[in-house]
Every structure is written in C-alpha cells, then in structure tokens.
Amino acid sequence: MKILVAVKRVVDYAVKVRVRPDRTGVETASVKMSMNPFCEIAVEEALRLREAGAAAEVVAATVGPSQSADTLRTALAMGADRAVHVLHDPNPARPLLPLAVAKILRALALQENPGLVILGKQAIDDDCNQTGQMLAGLLNWPQGTFASKVILNKEKATVEREVDGGIETISLDLPAVITTDLRLNQPRYATLPNIMKAKSKVIKKVTPEDLDVDIRSDMEVVEVTEPPKRKAGVILSSVDELIDRLKNEARVL
C-alpha cells in the first residue's frame, strides 16, 4: 500500500512573525522557514506505518514556490521514498485557500492511488484546520481527524482521537484521510547520511494546470495589521481597590 503525505512550508515556529511595512502580509524575506510541525508528525506516522509493514511506499507532496523543495527534501531525509512538488508562486493579496489545496491533493490522490492520505491537522501560519476535511469530502473517502493513535491493516484503519469527553475510537474503511494531532508521535531527526541520500531522491514537479485544477481565489486580503500592544499592568495595594476598579472602571461587577 502507498501512503501520500501532504506537507507545508511555513515560517519557523520559533521566529517572531512581523507584518510587512506595506501591510500586504507577513514578512517572509530572510526569515527562517521550516516544515509545519503537524506535517512533520504526519510524515513520521507514515514512516512508522511503512516500517511496521503496513505500507510499501511513502510519497510526500507540497504546494508552493520553488523554495518549498527544501521542505520536500526534509521529508525525503526523514525517510520518504519520493516527492511531488506542485509549483505555485504565492500572491499575498490572493492567498491559496484550503479548498484549492484540497483540490490539488485530490488530483494527486487520483493519480497516485494511495491507500491512505495523512496530513497535519492544521498549519501554524493560518490555523485553518480545513484541508484534510475538504480533501476527504472531495474524494468521498472516510476521515479520521485529530488522530492521537493510528492502527492500520489491509482493509481498515483504526484511529483514536481526543475529544472533549475523552478518547474516541473510530474504524475507517480504506482508502481514507487522516489528520494528525500533537500527541500522535515524536518526529525523528534527519541524520546526515539520510540528508545526503535525499539529494538524489526524485522530486516530480507539476503545476495546477497540469493537474487540471483551478486555484483562483475568491478572497482578497485587503490589509494585515499587528494586534494592538497590551497596556502595562497595575499593582494594586488592596483587595478593596481591586474591587473598586473592577466595578467602576472595568465594569465587570
């Protein structure tokens, strides 16, 4: 069985995000970029399933500019067998929406014919948490979201997912779509030998037009601004003063 894993290039989680001077979007020039953390978990889970004998091949896929090839190389260095890069130059005013990404991944899934598609539950740049669900809907495949444990056999996938009331266990007929939560696994680090081997692995390059997918966006970003800075806190001398301020200034009592 083949597993298709979607990955995304985002601003590194440790970088303080800044808005561009012209307020058209987030500054990405000369900023450290890396694989979305939830996508790393998705790649790790696919590799573990392959190592357990439940899958024969892991294919990584991404949508983005030429620099996104670095993200695919990271997935290959972790252990993915090959990769597909759907080239798309981003336009800050017309961002690539989750539905467009889901349409692209649907086209790739129909080409690759995987038994399982694994995605991170969300990207840390837009926090949409929509692509996996939309992909399952477009493919008409069962879905298991926010997976904290995955057990795979030839015909079914058993997924444990965290819900408000505890742990929910669901059984999915394959092929299926799974999105990963933080507690699913701890991603491995790519070793130097595997980083060198990744340079010779195949990255297939295609465009949305090659896949016959329309990615035009109906949404336009007018302006991006930073949230207002919080005012400095005040140290009060007594409980009575606190109650007075809550009552007369904040008016919450």
ZADO-1210 file (C-alpha; in nm, 4 decimals, padded with zeros to 6 digits):
<atoms>
<atom x="00.0000" y="00.0000" z="00.0000" code="MET" pos="1"/>
<atom x="00.1062" y="00.3550" z="-00.0713" code="LYS" pos="2"/>
<atom x="00.0731" y="00.6475" z="00.1711" code="ILE" pos="3"/>
<atom x="00.0509" y="01.0045" z="00.0444" code="LEU" pos="4"/>
<atom x="00.1618" y="01.2699" z="00.2938" code="VAL" pos="5"/>
<atom x="00.0950" y="01.6416" z="00.2446" code="ALA" pos="6"/>
<atom x="00.3492" y="01.8859" z="00.3869" code="VAL" pos="7"/>
<atom x="00.3654" y="02.2654" z="00.4006" code="LYS" pos="8"/>
<atom x="00.6458" y="02.5214" z="00.4217" code="ARG" pos="9"/>
<atom x="00.5777" y="02.7797" z="00.6937" code="VAL" pos="10"/>
<atom x="00.7618" y="03.0398" z="00.8975" code="VAL" pos="11"/>
<atom x="00.9547" y="02.8522" z="01.1659" code="ASP" pos="12"/>
<atom x="00.7647" y="02.8224" z="01.4944" code="TYR" pos="13"/>
<atom x="01.0495" y="02.9889" z="01.6864" code="ALA" pos="14"/>
<atom x="01.0502" y="03.3030" z="01.4691" code="VAL" pos="15"/>
<atom x="00.8648" y="03.6131" z="01.5815" code="LYS" pos="16"/>
<atom x="00.6279" y="03.6946" z="01.2970" code="VAL" pos="17"/>
<atom x="00.6378" y="04.0501" z="01.1599" code="ARG" pos="18"/>
<atom x="00.3958" y="04.2285" z="00.9292" code="VAL" pos="19"/>
<atom x="00.5364" y="04.3804" z="00.6107" code="ARG" pos="20"/>
<atom x="00.5748" y="04.7590" z="00.6091" code="PRO" pos="21"/>
<atom x="00.3135" y="04.7877" z="00.3326" code="ASP" pos="22"/>
<atom x="00.0723" y="04.5696" z="00.5361" code="ARG" pos="23"/>
<atom x="00.0168" y="04.3278" z="00.2487" code="THR" pos="24"/>
<atom x="00.1047" y="04.0226" z="00.4552" code="GLY" pos="25"/>
<atom x="00.3592" y="03.8588" z="00.6820" code="VAL" pos="26"/>
<atom x="00.7291" y="03.9201" z="00.6195" code="GLU" pos="27"/>
<atom x="00.8954" y="03.6077" z="00.4779" code="THR" pos="28"/>
<atom x="01.2104" y="03.7529" z="00.3172" code="ALA" pos="29"/>
<atom x="01.5266" y="03.6467" z="00.5042" code="SER" pos="30"/>
<atom x="01.3108" y="03.4608" z="00.7562" code="VAL" pos="31"/>
<atom x="01.3792" y="03.1025" z="00.8625" code="LYS" pos="32"/>
<atom x="01.1260" y="02.8661" z="00.7090" code="MET" pos="33"/>
<atom x="01.0627" y="02.5041" z="00.8019" code="SER" pos="34"/>
<atom x="00.8144" y="02.2216" z="00.7698" code="MET" pos="35"/>
<atom x="00.4862" y="02.2765" z="00.9526" code="ASN" pos="36"/>
<atom x="00.5156" y="02.0852" z="01.2853" code="PRO" pos="37"/>
<atom x="00.1899" y="01.8951" z="01.2316" code="PHE" pos="38"/>
<atom x="00.3171" y="01.7907" z="00.8873" code="CYS" pos="39"/>
<atom x="00.6336" y="01.6527" z="01.0486" code="GLU" pos="40"/>
<atom x="00.4095" y="01.4348" z="01.2657" code="ILE" pos="41"/>
<atom x="00.2225" y="01.3182" z="00.9539" code="ALA" pos="42"/>
<atom x="00.5484" y="01.2207" z="00.7804" code="VAL" pos="43"/>
<atom x="00.6716" y="01.0395" z="01.0921" code="GLU" pos="44"/>
<atom x="00.3497" y="00.8401" z="01.1218" code="GLU" pos="45"/>
<atom x="00.3632" y="00.7373" z="00.7555" code="ALA" pos="46"/>
<atom x="00.7224" y="00.6207" z="00.8005" code="LEU" pos="47"/>
<atom x="00.6320" y="00.4219" z="01.1122" code="ARG" pos="48"/>
<atom x="00.3467" y="00.2512" z="00.9272" code="LEU" pos="49"/>
<atom x="00.5850" y="00.1616" z="00.6440" code="ARG" pos="50"/>
<atom x="00.8446" y="00.0302" z="00.8886" code="GLU" pos="51"/>
<atom x="00.5739" y="-00.1819" z="01.0550" code="ALA" pos="52"/>
<atom x="00.4986" y="-00.3421" z="00.7173" code="GLY" pos="53"/>
<atom x="00.1577" y="-00.1789" z="00.6745" code="ALA" pos="54"/>
<atom x="00.2731" y="00.0243" z="00.3723" code="ALA" pos="55"/>
<atom x="00.5261" y="-00.0192" z="00.0942" code="ALA" pos="56"/>
<atom x="00.5870" y="00.3414" z="-00.0152" code="GLU" pos="57"/>
<atom x="00.5610" y="00.6916" z="00.1312" code="VAL" pos="58"/>
<atom x="00.5128" y="00.9817" z="-00.1098" code="VAL" pos="59"/>
<atom x="00.5432" y="01.3411" z="00.0157" code="ALA" pos="60"/>
<atom x="00.3628" y="01.6244" z="-00.1630" code="ALA" pos="61"/>
<atom x="00.3552" y="02.0002" z="-00.1263" code="THR" pos="62"/>
<atom x="00.2117" y="02.3068" z="-00.2981" code="VAL" pos="63"/>
<atom x="00.4217" y="02.6212" z="-00.3115" code="GLY" pos="64"/>
<atom x="00.7091" y="02.8153" z="-00.4700" code="PRO" pos="65"/>
<atom x="01.0439" y="02.6689" z="-00.5738" code="SER" pos="66"/>
<atom x="01.1751" y="02.7153" z="-00.2179" code="GLN" pos="67"/>
<atom x="00.9224" y="02.4573" z="-00.0971" code="SER" pos="68"/>
<atom x="01.1517" y="02.1924" z="-00.2440" code="ALA" pos="69"/>
<atom x="01.3565" y="02.2311" z="00.0763" code="ASP" pos="70"/>
<atom x="01.0550" y="02.1109" z="00.2746" code="THR" pos="71"/>
<atom x="01.0234" y="01.8082" z="00.0492" code="LEU" pos="72"/>
<atom x="01.3953" y="01.7377" z="00.0919" code="ARG" pos="73"/>
<atom x="01.3368" y="01.7356" z="00.4672" code="THR" pos="74"/>
<atom x="01.0604" y="01.4773" z="00.4242" code="ALA" pos="75"/>
<atom x="01.2875" y="01.2708" z="00.1989" code="LEU" pos="76"/>
<atom x="01.5708" y="01.2957" z="00.4516" code="ALA" pos="77"/>
<atom x="01.3338" y="01.1701" z="00.7209" code="MET" pos="78"/>
<atom x="01.2702" y="00.8651" z="00.5033" code="GLY" pos="79"/>
<atom x="01.0017" y="00.9340" z="00.2420" code="ALA" pos="80"/>
<atom x="01.0617" y="00.7424" z="-00.0823" code="ASP" pos="81"/>
<atom x="00.9820" y="01.0192" z="-00.3315" code="ARG" pos="82"/>
<atom x="00.8058" y="01.3537" z="-00.3572" code="ALA" pos="83"/>
<atom x="00.5721" y="01.5611" z="-00.5740" code="VAL" pos="84"/>
<atom x="00.6051" y="01.9400" z="-00.5897" code="HIS" pos="85"/>
<atom x="00.3074" y="02.1353" z="-00.7239" code="VAL" pos="86"/>
<atom x="00.4605" y="02.4692" z="-00.8184" code="LEU" pos="87"/>
<atom x="00.2681" y="02.7800" z="-00.7207" code="HIS" pos="88"/>
<atom x="00.4027" y="03.1308" z="-00.6651" code="ASP" pos="89"/>
<atom x="00.2112" y="03.2854" z="-00.3749" code="PRO" pos="90"/>
<atom x="00.0280" y="03.6146" z="-00.4055" code="ASN" pos="91"/>
<atom x="-00.0214" y="03.7812" z="-00.0644" code="PRO" pos="92"/>
<atom x="-00.3364" y="03.9546" z="-00.1857" code="ALA" pos="93"/>
<atom x="-00.4832" y="03.6303" z="-00.3191" code="ARG" pos="94"/>
<atom x="-00.3652" y="03.3521" z="-00.0852" code="PRO" pos="95"/>
<atom x="-00.4046" y="02.9869" z="-00.1725" code="LEU" pos="96"/>
<atom x="-00.7131" y="02.8775" z="00.0198" code="LEU" pos="97"/>
<atom x="-00.7588" y="02.5342" z="00.1835" code="PRO" pos="98"/>
<atom x="-01.0207" y="02.4381" z="-00.0755" code="LEU" pos="99"/>
<atom x="-00.7722" y="02.4981" z="-00.3586" code="ALA" pos="100"/>
<atom x="-00.5082" y="02.2906" z="-00.1795" code="VAL" pos="101"/>
<atom x="-00.7646" y="02.0150" z="-00.1222" code="ALA" pos="102"/>
<atom x="-00.8497" y="02.0144" z="-00.4940" code="LYS" pos="103"/>
<atom x="-00.4806" y="01.9788" z="-00.5813" code="ILE" pos="104"/>
<atom x="-00.4333" y="01.6963" z="-00.3321" code="LEU" pos="105"/>
<atom x="-00.7439" y="01.5259" z="-00.4690" code="ARG" pos="106"/>
<atom x="-00.5915" y="01.5324" z="-00.8179" code="ALA" pos="107"/>
<atom x="-00.2655" y="01.3904" z="-00.6815" code="LEU" pos="108"/>
<atom x="-00.4533" y="01.1201" z="-00.4913" code="ALA" pos="109"/>
<atom x="-00.6366" y="01.0153" z="-00.8061" code="LEU" pos="110"/>
<atom x="-00.3016" y="00.9933" z="-00.9882" code="GLN" pos="111"/>
<atom x="-00.1064" y="00.8180" z="-00.7138" code="GLU" pos="112"/>
<atom x="-00.3932" y="00.5958" z="-00.5936" code="ASN" pos="113"/>
<atom x="-00.2771" y="00.5734" z="-00.2299" code="PRO" pos="114"/>
<atom x="-00.4454" y="00.3582" z="00.0314" code="GLY" pos="115"/>
<atom x="-00.4099" y="00.6359" z="00.2872" code="LEU" pos="116"/>
<atom x="-00.3580" y="01.0129" z="00.2864" code="VAL" pos="117"/>
<atom x="-00.2107" y="01.1703" z="00.6008" code="ILE" pos="118"/>
<atom x="-00.1998" y="01.5445" z="00.6699" code="LEU" pos="119"/>
<atom x="-00.1247" y="01.7619" z="00.9688" code="GLY" pos="120"/>
<atom x="-00.4482" y="01.8756" z="01.1305" code="LYS" pos="121"/>
<atom x="-00.3595" y="02.2413" z="01.0607" code="GLN" pos="122"/>
<atom x="-00.0784" y="02.4739" z="00.9574" code="ALA" pos="123"/>
<atom x="00.0684" y="02.7108" z="01.2138" code="ILE" pos="124"/>
<atom x="00.0604" y="03.0063" z="00.9729" code="ASP" pos="125"/>
<atom x="-00.3136" y="03.0246" z="00.9022" code="ASP" pos="126"/>
<atom x="-00.4530" y="02.7721" z="01.1567" code="ASP" pos="127"/>
<atom x="-00.7373" y="02.6901" z="00.9180" code="CYS" pos="128"/>
<atom x="-00.7771" y="02.3195" z="01.0052" code="ASN" pos="129"/>
<atom x="-00.9810" y="02.2637" z="00.6875" code="GLN" pos="130"/>
<atom x="-00.7720" y="02.0968" z="00.4158" code="THR" pos="131"/>
<atom x="-00.7955" y="01.7373" z="00.5411" code="GLY" pos="132"/>
<atom x="-01.1705" y="01.7521" z="00.5892" code="GLN" pos="133"/>
<atom x="-01.2236" y="01.9140" z="00.2488" code="MET" pos="134"/>
<atom x="-00.9995" y="01.6561" z="00.0805" code="LEU" pos="135"/>
<atom x="-01.1990" y="01.3705" z="00.2322" code="ALA" pos="136"/>
<atom x="-01.5193" y="01.5345" z="00.1119" code="GLY" pos="137"/>
<atom x="-01.3891" y="01.5826" z="-00.2420" code="LEU" pos="138"/>
<atom x="-01.2651" y="01.2234" z="-00.2608" code="LEU" pos="139"/>
<atom x="-01.5736" y="01.0884" z="-00.0796" code="ASN" pos="140"/>
<atom x="-01.3385" y="00.8951" z="00.1495" code="TRP" pos="141"/>
<atom x="-01.3859" y="00.8348" z="00.5229" code="PRO" pos="142"/>
<atom x="-01.1838" y="01.0620" z="00.7508" code="GLN" pos="143"/>
<atom x="-01.0257" y="01.0439" z="01.0933" code="GLY" pos="144"/>
<atom x="-00.9265" y="01.3861" z="01.2250" code="THR" pos="145"/>
<atom x="-00.7023" y="01.4857" z="01.5189" code="PHE" pos="146"/>
<atom x="-00.5557" y="01.1351" z="01.5371" code="ALA" pos="147"/>
<atom x="-00.3594" y="01.0511" z="01.8523" code="SER" pos="148"/>
<atom x="-00.3121" y="00.6835" z="01.7556" code="LYS" pos="149"/>
<atom x="-00.3350" y="00.5001" z="01.4226" code="VAL" pos="150"/>
<atom x="-00.3500" y="00.1228" z="01.3687" code="ILE" pos="151"/>
<atom x="-00.3523" y="00.0030" z="01.0083" code="LEU" pos="152"/>
<atom x="-00.4342" y="-00.3298" z="00.8475" code="ASN" pos="153"/>
<atom x="-00.5019" y="-00.4295" z="00.4886" code="LYS" pos="154"/>
<atom x="-00.8629" y="-00.3113" z="00.4725" code="GLU" pos="155"/>
<atom x="-00.9238" y="-00.0795" z="00.7701" code="LYS" pos="156"/>
<atom x="-00.7614" y="00.1917" z="00.9792" code="ALA" pos="157"/>
<atom x="-00.8410" y="00.2285" z="01.3487" code="THR" pos="158"/>
<atom x="-00.7987" y="00.5846" z="01.4729" code="VAL" pos="159"/>
<atom x="-00.8048" y="00.7123" z="01.8285" code="GLU" pos="160"/>
<atom x="-00.8866" y="01.0814" z="01.8537" code="ARG" pos="161"/>
<atom x="-00.9067" y="01.3133" z="02.1513" code="GLU" pos="162"/>
<atom x="-01.2472" y="01.4719" z="02.2105" code="VAL" pos="163"/>
<atom x="-01.3862" y="01.6801" z="02.4953" code="ASP" pos="164"/>
<atom x="-01.5210" y="01.3737" z="02.6731" code="GLY" pos="165"/>
<atom x="-01.2074" y="01.1597" z="02.6416" code="GLY" pos="166"/>
<atom x="-01.0815" y="00.9293" z="02.3652" code="ILE" pos="167"/>
<atom x="-01.2998" y="00.8381" z="02.0671" code="GLU" pos="168"/>
<atom x="-01.2060" y="00.5296" z="01.8624" code="THR" pos="169"/>
<atom x="-01.3271" y="00.5042" z="01.5044" code="ILE" pos="170"/>
<atom x="-01.2773" y="00.2456" z="01.2301" code="SER" pos="171"/>
<atom x="-01.2265" y="00.3629" z="00.8717" code="LEU" pos="172"/>
<atom x="-01.2540" y="00.1664" z="00.5502" code="ASP" pos="173"/>
<atom x="-00.9535" y="00.2251" z="00.3256" code="LEU" pos="174"/>
<atom x="-00.8735" y="00.4356" z="00.1320" code="PRO" pos="175"/>
<atom x="-00.9129" y="00.7105" z="00.3914" code="ALA" pos="176"/>
<atom x="-00.7861" y="01.0520" z="00.5015" code="VAL" pos="177"/>
<atom x="-00.6270" y="01.1031" z="00.8457" code="ILE" pos="178"/>
<atom x="-00.5147" y="01.4287" z="01.0067" code="THR" pos="179"/>
<atom x="-00.2599" y="01.4203" z="01.2884" code="THR" pos="180"/>
<atom x="-00.2650" y="01.5707" z="01.6356" code="ASP" pos="181"/>
<atom x="00.0357" y="01.6639" z="01.8503" code="LEU" pos="182"/>
<atom x="00.0306" y="01.3524" z="02.0688" code="ARG" pos="183"/>
<atom x="00.0407" y="01.1033" z="01.7809" code="LEU" pos="184"/>
<atom x="00.4210" y="01.0705" z="01.7816" code="ASN" pos="185"/>
<atom x="00.7562" y="01.2449" z="01.8203" code="GLN" pos="186"/>
<atom x="00.9096" y="01.3136" z="01.4751" code="PRO" pos="187"/>
<atom x="01.2593" y="01.1814" z="01.4141" code="ARG" pos="188"/>
<atom x="01.5570" y="01.3965" z="01.3244" code="TYR" pos="189"/>
<atom x="01.7059" y="01.3502" z="00.9796" code="ALA" pos="190"/>
<atom x="02.0568" y="01.2056" z="01.0034" code="THR" pos="191"/>
<atom x="02.3441" y="01.3391" z="00.7928" code="LEU" pos="192"/>
<atom x="02.3646" y="01.0234" z="00.5749" code="PRO" pos="193"/>
<atom x="01.9905" y="01.0440" z="00.5060" code="ASN" pos="194"/>
<atom x="02.0196" y="01.4148" z="00.4251" code="ILE" pos="195"/>
<atom x="02.2840" y="01.3274" z="00.1650" code="MET" pos="196"/>
<atom x="02.0708" y="01.0430" z="00.0251" code="LYS" pos="197"/>
<atom x="01.7708" y="01.2778" z="-00.0022" code="ALA" pos="198"/>
<atom x="01.9568" y="01.4872" z="-00.2580" code="LYS" pos="199"/>
<atom x="01.9385" y="01.2007" z="-00.5067" code="SER" pos="200"/>
<atom x="01.5742" y="01.1108" z="-00.4472" code="LYS" pos="201"/>
<atom x="01.3167" y="01.2057" z="-00.7078" code="VAL" pos="202"/>
<atom x="01.1029" y="01.5213" z="-00.6768" code="ILE" pos="203"/>
<atom x="00.8437" y="01.5331" z="-00.9516" code="LYS" pos="204"/>
<atom x="00.7412" y="01.8876" z="-01.0474" code="LYS" pos="205"/>
<atom x="00.3949" y="01.9681" z="-01.1805" code="VAL" pos="206"/>
<atom x="00.1671" y="02.2718" z="-01.1933" code="THR" pos="207"/>
<atom x="-00.2008" y="02.3120" z="-01.1039" code="PRO" pos="208"/>
<atom x="-00.2665" y="02.3422" z="-01.4766" code="GLU" pos="209"/>
<atom x="-00.1051" y="02.0019" z="-01.5344" code="ASP" pos="210"/>
<atom x="-00.3492" y="01.8610" z="-01.2806" code="LEU" pos="211"/>
<atom x="-00.6415" y="02.0494" z="-01.4401" code="ASP" pos="212"/>
<atom x="-00.7160" y="02.2296" z="-01.1126" code="VAL" pos="213"/>
<atom x="-00.8473" y="02.5869" z="-01.0904" code="ASP" pos="214"/>
<atom x="-00.6887" y="02.7563" z="-00.7875" code="ILE" pos="215"/>
<atom x="-00.8251" y="03.1069" z="-00.8366" code="ARG" pos="216"/>
<atom x="-00.9158" y="03.2619" z="-00.5036" code="SER" pos="217"/>
<atom x="-01.2468" y="03.4329" z="-00.4291" code="ASP" pos="218"/>
<atom x="-01.0950" y="03.6042" z="-00.1270" code="MET" pos="219"/>
<atom x="-00.8774" y="03.9161" z="-00.1332" code="GLU" pos="220"/>
<atom x="-00.6602" y="04.0223" z="00.1597" code="VAL" pos="221"/>
<atom x="-00.7096" y="04.3967" z="00.1959" code="VAL" pos="222"/>
<atom x="-00.4747" y="04.4621" z="00.4871" code="GLU" pos="223"/>
<atom x="-00.2768" y="04.2788" z="00.7528" code="VAL" pos="224"/>
<atom x="-00.2083" y="04.4533" z="01.0836" code="THR" pos="225"/>
<atom x="-00.0484" y="04.3517" z="01.4099" code="GLU" pos="226"/>
<atom x="-00.2720" y="04.3228" z="01.7167" code="PRO" pos="227"/>
<atom x="-00.2620" y="04.6270" z="01.9467" code="PRO" pos="228"/>
<atom x="00.0003" y="04.6147" z="02.2191" code="LYS" pos="229"/>
<atom x="-00.1277" y="04.5317" z="02.5650" code="ARG" pos="230"/>
<atom x="-00.1191" y="04.8036" z="02.8246" code="LYS" pos="231"/>
<atom x="00.1142" y="04.7638" z="03.1188" code="ALA" pos="232"/>
<atom x="-00.0304" y="04.6001" z="03.4279" code="GLY" pos="233"/>
<atom x="-00.1017" y="04.7865" z="03.7513" code="VAL" pos="234"/>
<atom x="-00.0110" y="04.6721" z="04.1038" code="ILE" pos="235"/>
<atom x="-00.2932" y="04.7435" z="04.3466" code="LEU" pos="236"/>
<atom x="-00.2484" y="04.7966" z="04.7173" code="SER" pos="237"/>
<atom x="-00.5556" y="04.6144" z="04.8453" code="SER" pos="238"/>
<atom x="-00.8498" y="04.3916" z="04.7622" code="VAL" pos="239"/>
<atom x="-01.0843" y="04.6843" z="04.8137" code="ASP" pos="240"/>
<atom x="-00.9039" y="04.8829" z="04.5454" code="GLU" pos="241"/>
<atom x="-00.9234" y="04.5833" z="04.3098" code="LEU" pos="242"/>
<atom x="-01.2997" y="04.5500" z="04.3629" code="ILE" pos="243"/>
<atom x="-01.3441" y="04.9233" z="04.3116" code="ASP" pos="244"/>
<atom x="-01.1606" y="04.9170" z="03.9802" code="ARG" pos="245"/>
<atom x="-01.3428" y="04.6103" z="03.8584" code="LEU" pos="246"/>
<atom x="-01.6723" y="04.7740" z="03.9448" code="LYS" pos="247"/>
<atom x="-01.6167" y="05.1350" z="03.8348" code="ASN" pos="248"/>
<atom x="-01.3506" y="05.1117" z="03.5592" code="GLU" pos="249"/>
<atom x="-01.3778" y="04.7669" z="03.4046" code="ALA" pos="250"/>
<atom x="-01.7485" y="04.7498" z="03.4892" code="ARG" pos="251"/>
<atom x="-01.7452" y="04.3697" z="03.5185" code="VAL" pos="252"/>
<atom x="-01.9059" y="04.3612" z="03.8639" code="LEU" pos="253"/>
</atoms>
